[in-house]
Amino acid sequence: MDDVDEVDMSKKRKKRILAKVVWYFLIIPWLKHLYANKYHTKMMRWHAEERKKDGMLQLPADVAQLRNIDRKYTKFASETRNVRFGLSTDGMNPFGDMSSRHNTWPVALCVYNLSSRLCIKRKYMMIPLIIQGPRQSGNNIDVYLKSLVEDLVELWTNGIQV
C-alpha cells in the first residue's frame, strides 16, 4: 500500500517552471509629488536658469544628445519645467552566487534638470521597474519596458498638470 502511495505522489509532483516577475512603479505620481514642493520646482528649472553654459561637459544636461534634442524639439526646450530623463539598466545577481538561477535587472530613471550635486541623490532618482527572473532580460527587454515607455509617451504627448 505504501509503494502505491509513493508512486501516486511522484506523479502529482510537477517541475516548477521559473518565470520572470516585473515590478512597475508609476512615474507620473512621483513627478507630481516632486513638483508639489516649491523648492523642488525651483531646482527642476536649474538647468535652464543657473547652469554655466561655457561649452564644457560638467553635467549630464551638457551632453551633445540633449543639445540635439533641444534643437530638434524647440517647443520642448523652450519650457524650462519640462523634465529631461536618463534611463539605464544593468543586471545583477542579488545573492552573489555565480551559479544562482536568479537575476535582477533594476531600471533607473535619473532627472537631468538638476545640478550635479542633486541629480545623484536618492530623492531625485527613481527605480520605476525591477525585472526579476531566472535569466537575463536579453533581447526581450522591450517587453518589460512597455509600461514605462507608455507613461513616458503620455508625458511627452500630453504632459501633466500639477
C-alpha positions in Angstrom: 0.0 0.0 0.0 2.8 2.4 0.8 4.5 1.8 -2.5 1.4 2.7 -4.4 1.0 6.0 -2.5 4.6 6.9 -3.2 4.1 6.3 -7.0 0.9 8.4 -7.0 2.7 11.2 -5.1 5.6 11.2 -7.6 3.1 11.5 -10.5 1.5 14.5 -8.8 4.7 16.4 -8.4 5.4 18.7 -11.3 8.5 20.5 -12.1 8.1 24.2 -11.5 8.7 26.5 -14.4 10.7 29.6 -13.4 9.1 32.8 -14.6 10.1 36.4 -14.8 8.4 38.9 -12.5 8.2 42.6 -13.3 7.6 45.2 -10.7 6.4 48.6 -12.1 6.1 51.7 -10.0 4.2 54.6 -11.7 6.4 57.6 -12.6 3.6 60.2 -13.1 2.6 60.3 -9.4 6.3 60.5 -8.5 6.7 63.6 -10.8 3.6 65.2 -9.3 4.9 64.7 -5.8 8.3 66.2 -6.9 6.7 69.3 -8.4 4.3 69.8 -5.4 7.2 71.3 -3.4 8.3 74.8 -4.3 12.0 74.1 -3.6 11.9 71.1 -5.9 10.1 73.0 -8.6 12.8 75.7 -8.5 15.5 73.1 -8.6 13.9 71.4 -11.6 14.4 74.7 -13.6 18.1 74.9 -12.5 19.4 73.5 -15.8 17.9 76.5 -17.7 18.3 79.3 -15.2 21.5 78.8 -13.3 23.7 76.3 -15.2 27.0 77.6 -16.6 26.9 77.4 -20.3 30.6 77.5 -21.1 30.7 74.6 -23.6 32.3 72.3 -21.0 30.9 68.9 -20.2 30.1 69.3 -16.4 26.7 67.8 -16.1 24.5 65.1 -17.7 22.5 68.0 -19.1 25.6 69.2 -21.1 25.8 66.1 -23.3 25.5 66.6 -27.1 22.5 64.3 -27.3 20.4 66.6 -25.1 21.6 69.6 -27.1 20.4 67.8 -30.2 17.0 67.1 -28.7 16.7 70.8 -27.7 17.5 71.8 -31.3 15.1 69.3 -32.8 12.2 69.9 -30.4 12.4 73.6 -29.8 8.9 73.8 -28.2 10.0 71.2 -25.6 13.3 73.0 -25.0 11.6 76.4 -24.5 9.7 75.3 -21.5 12.1 75.1 -18.5 9.8 73.0 -16.4 9.9 70.1 -18.9 11.8 67.1 -17.4 14.8 65.5 -19.1 15.3 61.9 -18.1 18.2 59.5 -18.3 17.3 55.8 -18.4 19.7 53.0 -17.6 19.6 49.3 -16.6 22.1 46.6 -15.7 21.6 43.1 -14.4 22.9 41.7 -11.2 22.7 38.6 -9.1 21.4 39.7 -5.7 22.8 36.6 -4.0 26.4 37.0 -5.2 26.4 33.3 -6.3 27.5 33.0 -9.9 25.7 29.7 -10.3 22.4 31.1 -9.0 19.4 30.8 -11.2 18.2 34.2 -10.4 18.8 37.7 -11.9 17.5 41.1 -11.1 17.5 44.0 -13.5 16.7 47.3 -12.0 15.8 50.1 -14.4 16.9 53.6 -13.1 15.4 56.9 -14.2 17.5 60.0 -13.5 16.4 63.6 -13.7 18.9 65.7 -15.8 17.3 69.0 -14.9 19.1 69.2 -11.6 22.6 70.3 -10.6 25.3 67.6 -10.4 25.0 67.8 -6.6 21.3 66.9 -6.6 20.9 64.6 -9.7 22.7 61.8 -7.9 20.7 61.9 -4.7 18.3 59.1 -4.0 15.4 61.6 -3.7 15.7 62.6 -7.3 16.4 59.1 -8.8 13.7 56.5 -9.3 13.7 52.8 -9.9 10.4 52.6 -11.9 11.0 49.0 -13.0 12.5 45.9 -11.5 12.8 42.8 -13.6 13.4 39.5 -11.7 13.7 36.0 -13.1 15.9 33.1 -14.0 17.7 34.6 -16.9 18.9 37.9 -18.2 16.4 40.2 -20.0 18.3 40.0 -23.2 16.6 40.9 -26.4 13.1 40.9 -24.8 13.7 43.9 -22.5 11.4 46.0 -24.7 8.5 43.8 -23.5 9.3 44.5 -19.9 9.8 48.3 -20.6 6.4 48.6 -22.3 4.6 50.1 -19.3 7.4 52.6 -18.6 7.5 53.6 -22.3 3.8 54.1 -22.3 4.0 56.5 -19.4 6.9 58.4 -20.9 4.9 58.7 -24.2 2.0 60.0 -22.2 4.2 62.6 -20.6 5.7 63.6 -24.0 2.4 64.0 -25.8 0.0 65.3 -23.1 2.2 66.3 -20.2 0.7 66.5 -16.7 -0.8 69.3 -14.6 0.5 69.8 -11.1 
